[in-house]
């Protein structure tokens, strides 16, 4: 359920301010394409991605966040710096793709489902305002719980403070 996804993805104690970190200024040295026929990002292993970046001395940036569609042969990630073939071959296994979104790492999907239900309930063919109001109450409650939590930074750094991973995440605007 959406609240469980929020608890997993936005724990209260995770408040890391990496405001000083930013994207590398130059064009990437490597672009890793998605080998799949159009799929959705359903999960990411940020720990392993960070380990790969640190071991290679590079910066890895995912092009799509969890829940986003990646077209066939579309860019999955960009890499600044060196990347050996073994590490390059490992990168696809750190970004899990699927045919449909799930709520395991995608709290926004639960919100999307609730909005869809409310919109259908208000359609002229169904005209069920009671259901629409009940459905609107749930995102209201979830957003109030989320408002008190720190949204994790998209930047992950190595132990020495060097930028290692850029992991896009939904923010308040999303």
N, C-alpha and C positions, 0 to 999 in steps of 0.2 A: 504494500500500500504506500501511498505517497508520503505519509508521515514517517514510515520506516526508512524510506529513501532519503528524506531530509535529515533524519538522525544520522544516517551513515555518511552522507556527503557534506553536511554542515554541522559537525559537532561543536558544541559551545567552546570547548577549550582550544580549538584550532584557530588561532588568530595570529597570522604571520604577516607582517608588513614588509613587503619587498618593493616598496615604492621606488627605491634607487635602481632597481634592475630594469632593463629594457631590452627590446629586440636588438640583435646585432644590426649595424647600419648597412652592411654590404649585402649583395645578392648571395643566396645560399650556395654552398659548394656542391650539395647533392639535393635532389628532389626524389623522394621515394614514392612511386606510384602505387595505387591500389590494384592488386592483381584480380580482384573480384569484379563480377558484373554488377554494377550498381547496388551497393549495400549501405546499410545504416551503421554508424558507429554505436555499438551497444555496450562497450566497456573498454577501459584503458588500464594498463598496469603501470602507474606512474613511478612506483619504486624501481621496477626493472628498467624503465626508460631512463630514469635518472642514473642508474648504475651504468648503463651503456654509455650515456653521455660523459659521465665522469671518467670511465675507463678509457674512452677514446680521446678525451680532451676536446670535446666538441659541444655545440649547443644544438639541441633537437627541439623543433617546434611542430606540434600537430597542427594540421590545416583545418581540421574539423573537430568540434566538440562532441561529446557523447550526445546522441540523438540526431546528429546531422547526417544527411545523405551524402555519400561519396560516389561520384559517377565512375563508371568503368574506366580504368587507367587514369583516373583523376589523382591529383597529388594527395597523398596520405600524410606525409610529413616533409619538412625541410631541415637540412642539416648544415650548420656552419662549422667548418673545421674538418679534421681528418676522420675517416670512417673506413675501417678495414672491411673486407668482404664478409667475414664471419659476423661482425656486428650488423652490417647491412642486412644480412640474411635473417638476423634475429628480430629486427624491428617489426616486421609484419605480425609476429606472434604476440607483441605487446599491445596491439590495438585490435580489439575483437569486433568483428563485423557480423551482421545478421540481416535477415530479410525484414524484420520488424523491430520497432523500438521496444524496450523493456524498461521497467522501473528500477532495476538493480542499481544502476549508476545514473539514472536519468529521471530526476524528480520532476523536471519540466513536463515529461510525458504524462504524469498523473494530472497535472494542471490542464494540459491539452485535452485529455479525456473528459474531465469535468466540464470544461468550456463547451466541448462538442455536445455533451448531454444537455446542458442548459440551452444551447442554441436550438437543438432539435425540439426540446420541450416547448420552446416559444414559437416554433414554426406554425404557420396557419393550418397545416395538415394535422398537427397533434394538439396544439393549443392547450398545454398543461402548465399554467403558471405556478401551481403549487410545487411541482417537481422542480421547475426552474429556480424558485426561491430556495428550496432545500439544497439544491446543488450549489447555488451561489454561496450559501452559508459555509460550506466546506472549504473552498479556496480562501474565503475570508479568514477562517480559523488557521489554516495552514500558513498563510502569509503573515499573520500576526506572530506565529511561532518562529517563522523564518526571520522576521525582522530583528529579533533579538540575538541572532547568531552572526558570527563573522563569516563572510564569504571568503573562502580560501583564495589566496593570490594565485594567478595563473603561472607565476614564476617559481621554479624550484632551483635551489642552488646547491653546489658542491660544498663540502665541509670547509673549504678555503674561502667561501663566499662568492665564488665565480658562478655566473649564470650557467645552468646545465640544461634545463627543460622549460619550455613554454607550453603550458597545457591550457588551452582556451576553456573557459567556464562561463556559464550564463551569469550575468550580473543583474542588477535591479531593472535596468532598461529592458532586458530580455523577458 
